[in-house]
Amino acid sequence: MFASIVSNAVIPYDTISMTTSSGLPEYGLMPMIGLIFLLSFRQILSVSKIWGKTLETSVNIGIYPLLYSLFATVVFKTLQLM
């Protein structure tokens, strides 16, 4: 009896629907802009005096995941068109 009174008072009767749409996120272009920036940054720094193995590794840490993301986006969009 007490549980039904509490549950009726706390839980509304409206149905809440949670759905996700398949596809790429709304801001899917932002990682591509970041990739272009990092690749440009890498080219500029590669001719400077401060370029070294440590800096190259640090820049690559950001570039490789974005390259994988670009590849996955291209594959997804290609499959979506079929």
N, C-alpha and C positions, 0 to 999 in steps of 0.2 A: 504494500500500500504506500509506504513512505517513498520507496524507490520510484514508483510511477508518478507520484506528485513532483518529486525533484526532477525526474527526466522530462516531464511535461513542461516544467517551468524553465529548464535550462536549454533544452534542445528544441529549436523551432521546427515547424512542420514543413517549411519550404525545402525543396530538394536542391541540393548543391551539386552541380555537374562540373567535373574537372576533366577537361579534354586537352590533348595536345595535338597540334597539327603537324603532319609530317612535312619535312622540308628544311631548308636552311634558315638560320635565325634572321631576324630583321636587320641586324647590323653585321651581316656576314662580310661586308666589304671592308670593314675596319682592319681585320687581320691582313688583308692584302695590301692595304696602305702601309701598315707596319712593316710588312715584308719588303716593300719597295724602299722604305726609309732605311731599314737595316742593311739592305744590299748596297744602297748608295753610301751609307755611312762606312761600310766595310771597304768600298773602293777608294773612298777619300782617305781613310786612315791607313790603307795599305802602302801608300806612297809617303807617309810621314815618318818622322824619326821615332815616334813612340810605338810603332807597330812591332809587335813581338808575338811569341807563341801564346803568352797568357791573354793578351788582348784579342788575338784571333780566336782562341777557344771561347772567350766570353761572348764575342759577337756571334759565333756559331751556335751557342746555346740558345739564342733567340731566333736564329734563322732556320734551323732544322725543323723545329715543330711547326713553324709557319709554312715551310715548304710542304710538309706532310698535309697540312690543312688545305693548302692550295690544290694539291693533287687530289685529295678526297672531295673537294668542292667540284673540281672539273669532272671527276668520275660520276659523282652524284647528279650533276646537271646533265651530263651526257645520257645517263640511264633514265633520267626523268623525261627526256625528249623522245626516247624510244617508245 
